[in-house]
Amino acid sequence: MGRSRRFAVERDPHLAVAYLRVSTDAQAERGVSLDAQLAEIQRYAAAHGYTVADVYTERGRSGLDKNRPEFQRMLGHILASSSRIGCVIVVHSSRFTRSAEHAAIYGSRLARKGISVIATQQPFGDGPESVLMRRVASAVDEYGSLIGGIRTRIAMVETVRQGFFVGSLPPFGFRTVLAAGPGGAAKKKLAVAADEAAVVRVACSLYLTRGGLAVAAELNARGLLHRGRRWDRDRVLGVISDESLVGTYSWGRTDSRTGRERPRHEWASFPVDPIVDRDVFERVQALREHRDPDRNPGREASSPLMLAGLVVCGQCGARYQLQTAGKRRKDNGRYEYIQCSASRRRGVGATGSCAGRPVAVDNIDTEVVRLLLDAVFSPERCRILLGDLVEREGLLGNRVAAERGQWEREHANLENSRARLVRAIESADVAPAGLVERLTEVEARLGEARERLDKIAVLHDAPPWLCDDVTIEAFRVGMIAAMRARPEISRAYMHALGCVIIIGPDGITIASGRFRGPSSGGSEPARYSDDLP
């Protein structure tokens, strides 16, 4: 019986890769620039007989981050079975990682493959005591990183409180200008960028009458881009919610380590020139909160009336309430009407009372639905709604295509792994147990990848006829019919639009942040308006 063959390439303990890293904190990296690290590693390698086969350079990433791109790319290359790399050289253990947990995990993982981590400035040795020394060094590195972060934050908070900007990119609507700081050092301040400020005002104005996605579409259509990039819903909401717009810039709102928002008293702020009137900003924030399903999920109205809670008196502003008459209809149901609560409570014509007249529920429901649907589902708005639908489907299609591409690559990699394992097993006199187990695992993952691919259907682009006149008219007629057939849907839609039904001496008016239109039984549609009720 022949001996099993070895398929893994034997590693060379003197064949190395160099890993260089600097974080975003320039003060903490003094003396360990990328050039200085590379020169130190090259001197060490020449003096100790190592050959540096490759150099991995990480710029601007914290040592506490285990998902550093170059770090993960290095691990993928040197841990491959075809790699002959025997060691990783860094100038200091803190360059490899500043997390004691990550140091233990990755150190153990590399050691199992016969790969050592060498720090040129820390000769740990190879004895049992080296394990203790490495763990102590890792703990000290992590402690130093946390303390350094605290000190840096304290210094940056003080700089912000002096009125200087410490970020890399100013909020949209502002630009940075240099100014003399303490001791004459040049520091950055925020100034209004006139061109961006104009776009911000347009965005806030549009948001008062439509949602974030529609605002993004309108800005893109006008060519008003976000620093060269197209707007999307999240970008719109982020810009219009920034308190810098009304004169207060805040820094340090989010903890970079946890990603969580800090309490407000921990923020550092300074005043800036306002871009938007506070009244407009507060109306925008109120609308955003009202439209946010996480903050205001809404609830089913308890009243059976379609217009429950929406009707007010145009003379005194009081709510209209449901009343029933003693007289019954032929179907044995009661006649229902609504009346101004103040007028009913005080009596029509009484001192301090309005002349709010009763209105039959059936009459006002019919009129309001007609008026609302003519306004909401006009051909122009239906074209916008379908356009938004096409845009959303396109974004969804891109995400589906990206996910499918990821699984296709995974499937191809697994197929290649399976083919290599089959060739290795077939060429061996006796199939090693480890290869058989590996083949079983790869085949199981292949089955999973095939199953996922079968479930991910490719989404095709929307057909060109979706927004033509015939389709839009069919969509408009269908939506109106559905809304008329289901009054509860009309009610929910009016609540979502923030509608208010105003009954005045001259007739009925629908008012909201999006529509305003008078009606007295005629055929005049609601007129578009930016006014809030």
C-alpha positions as CSV (number, residue, x, y, z in Angstrom):
1,M,0.0,0.0,0.0
2,G,1.5,3.3,-1.1
3,R,2.0,6.4,1.0
4,S,-0.5,9.3,0.7
5,R,0.8,12.3,-1.1
6,R,1.1,15.8,0.5
7,F,-0.8,18.4,-1.5
8,A,-0.1,21.5,0.6
9,V,3.0,23.6,-0.4
10,E,5.6,23.5,2.3
11,R,6.1,27.0,3.9
12,D,9.4,28.8,4.0
13,P,9.9,30.3,7.5
14,H,12.2,33.0,6.0
15,L,9.7,34.1,3.2
16,A,7.7,37.0,4.6
17,V,5.2,39.7,3.9
18,A,5.3,43.2,5.4
19,Y,2.1,44.8,6.8
20,L,2.1,48.5,7.3
21,R,-0.7,50.5,8.9
22,V,-1.6,54.1,9.9
23,S,-4.9,55.1,11.5
24,T,-6.9,58.2,10.9
25,D,-5.4,59.8,14.1
26,A,-2.3,61.6,12.8
27,Q,-1.1,62.5,16.3
28,A,-1.0,58.9,17.4
29,E,0.9,57.9,14.3
30,R,3.9,60.2,14.7
31,G,7.1,58.4,14.1
32,V,5.3,55.4,12.5
33,S,4.6,56.7,9.0
34,L,4.2,54.2,6.2
35,D,7.7,55.0,4.8
36,A,9.3,54.7,8.2
37,Q,7.6,51.4,8.8
38,L,8.7,50.0,5.4
39,A,12.3,51.1,5.9
40,E,12.4,49.5,9.4
41,I,11.0,46.2,8.1
42,Q,13.4,46.1,5.2
43,R,16.4,46.7,7.5
44,Y,15.2,44.0,9.9
45,A,14.6,41.5,7.0
46,A,18.1,42.1,5.5
47,A,19.8,41.7,8.9
48,H,17.9,38.5,9.8
49,G,17.8,36.7,6.5
50,Y,14.2,37.2,5.6
51,T,12.9,37.8,2.0
52,V,9.9,40.2,1.8
53,A,7.7,38.8,-1.0
54,D,4.9,41.4,-0.7
55,V,3.9,44.5,1.1
56,Y,0.3,45.3,2.3
57,T,-0.4,48.9,3.1
58,E,-3.4,50.0,5.2
59,R,-4.1,53.7,5.2
60,G,-6.5,55.4,7.6
61,R,-7.9,52.3,9.4
62,S,-8.0,51.8,13.1
63,G,-6.2,48.8,14.6
64,L,-9.4,47.9,16.4
65,D,-11.2,47.3,13.1
66,K,-10.9,43.6,12.1
67,N,-12.5,44.3,8.7
68,R,-9.6,46.3,7.3
69,P,-9.5,45.6,3.5
70,E,-5.7,45.1,3.1
71,F,-5.5,43.1,6.4
72,Q,-8.2,40.7,5.2
73,R,-6.6,40.5,1.7
74,M,-3.3,39.7,3.3
75,L,-4.8,36.9,5.4
76,G,-6.6,35.4,2.4
77,H,-3.3,35.3,0.4
78,I,-1.0,33.9,3.1
79,L,-3.5,31.4,4.5
80,A,-4.1,29.8,1.1
81,S,-2.8,26.3,0.8
82,S,-0.7,27.3,-2.2
83,S,1.1,30.0,-0.3
84,R,4.7,29.5,0.9
85,I,4.7,32.5,3.2
86,G,6.1,31.7,6.7
87,C,5.8,34.9,8.6
88,V,4.3,38.4,8.7
89,I,6.6,41.3,9.7
90,V,5.3,44.4,11.4
91,V,7.2,47.1,13.2
92,H,5.1,46.8,16.3
93,S,2.3,44.5,17.5
94,S,0.0,47.5,17.5
95,R,0.3,47.8,13.7
96,F,-1.0,44.2,13.3
97,T,-4.0,44.9,15.6
98,R,-4.9,46.9,18.7
99,S,-7.4,44.4,20.0
100,A,-6.3,41.8,22.4
101,E,-9.2,39.5,21.3
102,H,-8.3,39.8,17.6
103,A,-4.6,39.3,18.4
104,A,-5.3,36.0,20.1
105,I,-7.7,34.8,17.3
106,Y,-5.6,35.7,14.3
107,G,-2.3,34.8,16.0
108,S,-3.7,31.3,16.7
109,R,-5.1,31.0,13.2
110,L,-1.8,31.8,11.6
111,A,0.2,29.6,14.0
112,R,-1.9,26.6,13.0
113,K,-0.7,27.2,9.4
114,G,2.9,27.5,10.5
115,I,3.0,31.3,10.1
116,S,4.5,33.5,12.7
117,V,4.0,37.3,13.4
118,I,7.3,39.2,14.0
119,A,7.4,42.7,15.5
120,T,10.8,44.2,14.7
121,Q,10.7,46.5,17.8
122,Q,9.5,43.7,20.2
123,P,11.8,40.6,20.3
124,F,9.3,38.2,22.1
125,G,11.4,35.1,21.5
126,D,10.1,31.6,21.0
127,G,9.9,30.1,24.5
128,P,6.8,29.6,26.7
129,E,7.2,33.1,28.2
130,S,6.8,34.6,24.7
131,V,3.1,33.7,24.8
132,L,2.6,35.7,28.0
133,M,4.6,38.6,26.6
134,R,2.6,38.7,23.4
135,R,-0.7,38.7,25.3
136,V,0.5,41.4,27.7
137,A,1.6,43.5,24.6
138,S,-1.8,43.0,23.0
139,A,-3.6,44.2,26.1
140,V,-1.3,47.2,26.4
141,D,-1.9,48.0,22.7
142,E,-5.7,47.9,23.2
143,Y,-5.5,50.0,26.4
144,G,-3.3,52.6,24.6
145,S,-5.7,52.8,21.7
146,L,-8.7,53.4,24.0
147,I,-6.8,56.0,26.1
148,G,-5.5,57.6,22.9
149,G,-9.0,57.8,21.5
150,I,-10.3,59.4,24.7
151,R,-7.5,62.0,24.7
152,T,-8.0,62.7,21.0
153,R,-11.7,63.2,21.5
154,I,-11.1,65.6,24.4
155,A,-8.8,67.7,22.2
156,M,-11.2,67.7,19.3
157,V,-14.2,68.6,21.5
158,E,-12.3,71.6,22.8
159,T,-11.3,72.6,19.2
160,V,-15.0,72.4,18.2
161,R,-16.1,74.4,21.2
162,Q,-13.7,77.1,20.1
163,G,-15.6,77.3,16.8
164,F,-13.4,75.3,14.5
165,F,-14.3,72.4,12.2
166,V,-12.5,69.1,12.8
167,G,-14.1,66.9,10.2
168,S,-12.9,66.0,6.8
169,L,-16.1,66.9,4.8
170,P,-18.3,69.8,5.8
171,P,-22.1,69.4,5.9
172,F,-23.9,70.0,2.6
173,G,-24.6,73.7,2.3
174,F,-21.2,74.7,3.8
175,R,-17.6,75.0,2.8
176,T,-14.4,75.3,4.9
177,V,-12.2,78.4,5.2
178,L,-8.9,78.7,7.0
179,A,-8.7,80.9,10.0
180,A,-6.1,81.6,12.7
181,G,-6.5,79.4,15.7
182,P,-4.8,79.5,19.2
183,G,-1.1,80.2,18.8
184,G,-1.6,81.3,15.2
185,A,-2.1,77.8,13.8
186,A,-4.4,77.6,10.8
187,K,-7.7,75.9,11.5
188,K,-10.9,75.3,9.5
189,K,-14.1,77.2,10.0
190,L,-17.5,76.6,8.3
191,A,-18.9,79.2,5.9
192,V,-22.1,79.0,3.8
193,A,-21.6,77.7,0.3
194,A,-24.1,79.8,-1.7
195,D,-24.7,77.2,-4.5
196,E,-25.3,74.3,-2.1
197,A,-27.3,76.5,0.3
198,A,-29.7,77.2,-2.6
199,V,-30.2,73.5,-3.3
200,V,-30.8,72.9,0.5
201,R,-33.6,75.5,0.4
202,V,-35.2,73.9,-2.6
203,A,-35.0,70.5,-1.0
204,C,-36.7,71.8,2.2
205,S,-39.4,73.5,0.2
206,L,-40.1,70.4,-1.9
207,Y,-40.3,68.2,1.2
208,L,-43.2,70.3,2.6
209,T,-45.3,69.0,-0.3
210,R,-43.9,65.5,-1.1
211,G,-41.8,62.6,0.3
212,G,-38.1,62.1,0.3
213,L,-38.0,59.9,-2.8
214,A,-40.0,62.4,-4.8
215,V,-37.8,65.2,-3.6
216,A,-34.7,63.3,-4.8
217,A,-36.3,62.6,-8.2
218,E,-37.1,66.3,-8.6
219,L,-33.6,67.5,-7.6
220,N,-32.0,65.0,-10.0
221,A,-34.4,66.1,-12.8
222,R,-33.4,69.7,-12.3
223,G,-29.7,68.8,-12.4
224,L,-29.1,69.9,-8.7
225,L,-26.8,67.1,-7.7
226,H,-25.2,66.4,-4.3
227,R,-21.6,67.3,-4.9
228,G,-21.6,65.5,-8.2
229,R,-23.7,62.6,-7.1
230,R,-27.4,61.8,-7.6
231,W,-29.8,62.3,-4.8
232,D,-31.6,59.4,-3.1
233,R,-34.1,59.3,-0.3
234,D,-31.6,58.8,2.5
235,R,-29.4,61.6,1.2
236,V,-32.3,64.0,1.1
237,L,-33.5,63.1,4.7
238,G,-29.9,63.4,6.0
239,V,-29.5,66.9,4.6
240,I,-32.8,68.4,5.6
241,S,-32.5,67.0,9.1
242,D,-29.1,68.6,9.9
243,E,-29.4,71.3,12.6
244,S,-26.5,73.1,10.9
245,L,-29.2,74.5,8.5
246,V,-30.6,76.6,11.4
247,G,-27.3,77.8,12.9
248,T,-25.9,75.0,15.1
249,Y,-23.2,72.5,13.9
250,S,-22.7,69.5,16.2
251,W,-19.7,67.1,16.2
252,G,-19.3,63.7,17.9
253,R,-22.9,62.6,17.7
254,T,-22.0,59.0,17.0
255,D,-19.5,56.7,18.9
256,S,-17.1,55.5,16.2
257,R,-16.5,52.2,18.1
258,T,-20.1,51.2,18.7
259,G,-21.9,53.1,16.0
260,R,-24.5,54.3,18.5
261,E,-25.6,57.9,18.9
262,R,-24.2,59.6,22.0
263,P,-26.4,61.5,24.5
264,R,-26.9,65.1,23.4
265,H,-25.0,66.5,26.3
266,E,-21.8,64.8,24.9
267,W,-22.0,66.5,21.6
268,A,-19.7,69.4,20.8
269,S,-21.3,72.4,19.0
270,F,-20.6,75.8,17.6
271,P,-22.8,78.4,15.9
272,V,-22.8,78.8,12.1
273,D,-24.7,81.1,9.7
274,P,-28.2,79.7,9.2
275,I,-29.3,78.6,5.7
276,V,-33.0,77.8,6.3
277,D,-35.6,79.7,8.4
278,R,-36.2,78.0,11.7
279,D,-40.0,77.9,11.0
280,V,-39.4,76.0,7.8
281,F,-36.9,73.7,9.4
282,E,-39.3,72.8,12.3
283,R,-42.2,72.2,9.8
284,V,-39.9,69.9,7.8
285,Q,-38.9,67.9,11.0
286,A,-42.6,67.6,12.1
287,L,-43.5,66.3,8.7
288,R,-40.6,63.8,8.7
289,E,-41.6,62.5,12.1
290,H,-45.2,62.2,10.9
291,R,-44.1,60.3,7.8
292,D,-41.6,58.0,9.5
293,P,-43.2,54.6,10.0
294,D,-40.8,53.7,12.8
295,R,-41.7,56.9,14.9
296,N,-45.3,57.2,13.9
297,P,-46.6,53.8,12.7
298,G,-50.2,55.0,12.9
299,R,-53.3,53.1,14.0
300,E,-56.6,52.1,12.7
301,A,-59.2,54.8,13.3
302,S,-61.9,53.6,15.8
303,S,-64.6,55.6,14.1
304,P,-66.5,54.0,11.2
305,L,-66.6,57.4,9.4
306,M,-64.3,57.8,6.4
307,L,-63.5,61.3,7.5
308,A,-63.2,60.7,11.2
309,G,-60.9,63.2,12.8
310,L,-60.3,65.1,9.6
311,V,-63.2,67.6,9.4
312,V,-62.9,71.1,11.1
313,C,-65.1,74.2,11.1
314,G,-63.8,76.9,8.8
315,Q,-65.2,79.6,11.1
316,C,-64.1,78.6,14.6
317,G,-61.6,75.8,14.0
318,A,-63.5,73.3,16.1
319,R,-63.8,69.6,15.1
320,Y,-66.9,68.3,13.5
321,Q,-68.5,65.4,15.3
322,L,-70.9,62.6,14.3
323,Q,-74.6,63.1,15.2
324,T,-77.5,60.8,14.5
325,A,-81.2,61.7,14.0
326,G,-84.1,59.9,15.6
327,K,-85.7,59.4,12.2
328,R,-84.8,56.2,10.4
329,R,-84.3,55.5,6.8
330,K,-86.1,52.9,4.7
331,D,-83.4,50.4,5.3
332,N,-83.9,50.9,9.1
333,G,-80.6,52.7,9.4
334,R,-80.4,56.1,11.1
335,Y,-79.7,59.3,9.3
336,E,-76.1,60.4,10.1
337,Y,-74.7,63.9,9.9
338,I,-71.7,65.8,11.3
339,Q,-71.8,69.2,13.0
340,C,-69.3,71.7,14.5
341,S,-68.8,70.6,18.1
342,A,-68.6,74.2,19.3
343,S,-71.9,75.1,17.5
344,R,-73.6,72.0,18.8
345,R,-72.4,72.6,22.4
346,R,-73.3,76.3,22.5
347,G,-76.2,76.4,20.1
348,V,-76.2,77.8,16.6
349,G,-76.5,81.6,16.8
350,A,-75.5,81.8,20.5
351,T,-72.9,84.4,21.6
352,G,-69.4,83.2,20.8
353,S,-70.7,80.4,18.6
354,C,-70.2,80.0,14.8
355,A,-72.9,79.2,12.3
356,G,-71.4,75.7,11.7
357,R,-74.3,73.9,9.9
358,P,-74.9,70.1,10.0
359,V,-73.8,68.2,6.9
360,A,-75.0,64.8,5.9
361,V,-72.3,62.1,6.1
362,D,-73.1,60.6,2.8
363,N,-73.0,64.0,1.0
364,I,-69.6,65.0,2.4
365,D,-68.0,61.6,1.9
366,T,-69.0,61.6,-1.8
367,E,-67.8,65.2,-2.4
368,V,-64.5,64.8,-0.6
369,V,-63.7,61.5,-2.3
370,R,-64.4,63.2,-5.7
371,L,-62.3,66.2,-4.9
372,L,-59.4,64.2,-3.4
373,L,-59.2,61.7,-6.2
374,D,-59.3,64.3,-8.9
375,A,-56.4,66.0,-7.2
376,V,-54.3,63.0,-6.1
377,F,-54.8,60.9,-9.2
378,S,-54.5,63.4,-11.9
379,P,-52.6,62.2,-15.0
380,E,-49.6,64.3,-14.0
381,R,-49.4,62.7,-10.5
382,C,-50.0,59.2,-11.8
383,R,-47.0,59.7,-14.1
384,I,-44.9,60.7,-11.1
385,L,-46.1,57.7,-9.1
386,L,-45.3,55.3,-11.9
387,G,-41.9,57.0,-12.4
388,D,-41.2,56.5,-8.7
389,L,-42.2,52.9,-9.0
390,V,-39.9,52.3,-12.0
391,E,-37.0,54.0,-10.0
392,R,-37.6,51.8,-7.0
393,E,-37.8,48.6,-9.1
394,G,-34.5,49.7,-10.8
395,L,-32.8,50.0,-7.4
396,L,-34.2,46.7,-6.3
397,G,-33.1,45.1,-9.5
398,N,-29.5,46.3,-8.9
399,R,-29.5,44.9,-5.4
400,V,-30.9,41.5,-6.6
401,A,-28.3,41.4,-9.4
402,A,-25.5,42.2,-7.0
403,E,-26.7,39.4,-4.6
404,R,-27.0,36.9,-7.5
405,G,-23.5,37.9,-8.8
406,Q,-22.1,37.2,-5.3
407,W,-23.6,33.8,-5.1
408,E,-22.6,33.0,-8.7
409,R,-19.0,33.8,-7.8
410,E,-19.3,31.7,-4.6
411,H,-20.7,28.8,-6.8
412,A,-17.9,29.1,-9.3
413,N,-15.2,29.1,-6.5
414,L,-16.8,26.0,-4.9
415,E,-16.9,24.2,-8.3
416,N,-13.2,24.9,-8.7
417,S,-12.5,23.7,-5.1
418,R,-14.5,20.5,-5.8
419,A,-12.7,19.8,-9.0
420,R,-9.3,20.2,-7.3
421,L,-10.3,17.9,-4.5
422,V,-11.6,15.3,-6.9
423,R,-8.3,15.4,-8.8
424,A,-6.3,15.1,-5.6
425,I,-8.3,12.1,-4.3
426,E,-8.2,10.3,-7.7
427,S,-4.4,10.8,-8.0
428,A,-3.8,9.4,-4.5
429,D,-3.3,5.7,-3.9
430,V,-5.3,6.0,-0.7
431,A,-7.7,9.0,-0.4
432,P,-6.7,10.9,2.7
433,A,-9.6,11.2,5.2
434,G,-9.1,15.0,5.5
435,L,-9.7,15.4,1.7
436,V,-12.8,13.3,1.7
437,E,-14.2,15.3,4.6
438,R,-13.3,18.5,2.8
439,L,-15.0,17.3,-0.4
440,T,-18.2,16.4,1.5
441,E,-18.2,19.9,3.0
442,V,-17.7,21.6,-0.3
443,E,-20.5,19.6,-2.0
444,A,-22.8,20.6,0.8
445,R,-22.0,24.3,0.3
446,L,-22.4,23.8,-3.5
447,G,-25.9,22.5,-2.9
448,E,-26.7,25.5,-0.7
449,A,-25.3,27.9,-3.4
450,R,-27.4,26.2,-6.1
451,E,-30.5,26.5,-3.9
452,R,-29.9,30.2,-3.3
453,L,-29.3,30.9,-7.0
454,D,-32.6,29.1,-7.8
455,K,-34.5,31.4,-5.4
456,I,-32.9,34.7,-6.7
457,A,-34.9,35.5,-9.8
458,V,-33.4,38.1,-12.1
459,L,-35.4,41.4,-12.2
460,H,-35.7,42.8,-15.7
461,D,-35.9,46.5,-16.4
462,A,-39.4,48.1,-16.5
463,P,-40.9,47.9,-20.0
464,P,-41.0,51.3,-21.9
465,W,-44.8,51.2,-22.3
466,L,-45.2,51.4,-18.5
467,C,-45.3,55.2,-18.5
468,D,-47.1,55.9,-21.8
469,D,-50.4,57.7,-21.9
470,V,-52.6,54.6,-22.2
471,T,-51.0,52.8,-19.2
472,I,-51.2,56.0,-17.1
473,E,-54.9,56.4,-17.8
474,A,-55.6,52.8,-17.0
475,F,-53.6,53.1,-13.8
476,R,-55.5,56.3,-12.9
477,V,-59.0,54.8,-13.5
478,G,-58.1,51.6,-11.6
479,M,-56.8,53.5,-8.6
480,I,-59.9,55.8,-8.4
481,A,-62.2,52.8,-8.7
482,A,-60.4,51.0,-5.9
483,M,-60.5,54.0,-3.7
484,R,-64.2,54.5,-4.3
485,A,-64.9,50.9,-3.6
486,R,-63.0,50.9,-0.3
487,P,-63.7,54.1,1.8
488,E,-61.4,52.9,4.5
489,I,-58.5,53.1,2.0
490,S,-59.4,56.7,1.1
491,R,-59.5,57.5,4.9
492,A,-56.1,56.0,5.4
493,Y,-54.7,57.8,2.4
494,M,-56.0,61.2,3.6
495,H,-54.5,60.6,7.1
496,A,-51.2,59.8,5.4
497,L,-51.4,63.0,3.4
498,G,-52.2,65.0,6.5
499,C,-55.5,66.2,5.0
500,V,-57.9,68.5,6.8
501,I,-61.4,69.0,5.5
502,I,-62.6,72.5,6.1
503,I,-66.3,73.3,6.1
504,G,-67.0,77.0,5.6
505,P,-69.9,79.2,4.4
506,D,-68.7,78.9,0.8
507,G,-68.4,75.1,0.7
508,I,-65.9,72.4,1.4
509,T,-62.1,72.8,1.2
510,I,-59.4,70.1,1.4
511,A,-56.2,71.4,2.8
512,S,-52.9,69.8,3.6
513,G,-49.2,70.1,2.9
514,R,-49.9,68.8,-0.6
515,F,-53.3,69.9,-1.8
516,R,-55.8,72.7,-1.3
517,G,-59.0,73.1,-3.3
518,P,-62.4,74.6,-2.7
519,S,-65.6,72.8,-3.7
520,S,-69.2,73.6,-3.5
521,G,-70.5,70.7,-5.5
522,G,-69.0,71.8,-8.9
523,S,-66.4,70.0,-10.9
524,E,-63.4,72.2,-10.0
525,P,-60.4,70.0,-9.0
526,A,-58.3,70.7,-5.9
527,R,-55.5,73.2,-6.6
528,Y,-51.9,72.4,-5.7
529,S,-50.5,74.5,-2.8
530,D,-47.4,74.5,-0.6
531,D,-49.4,75.9,2.3
532,L,-49.8,73.8,5.5
533,P,-53.1,73.8,7.3
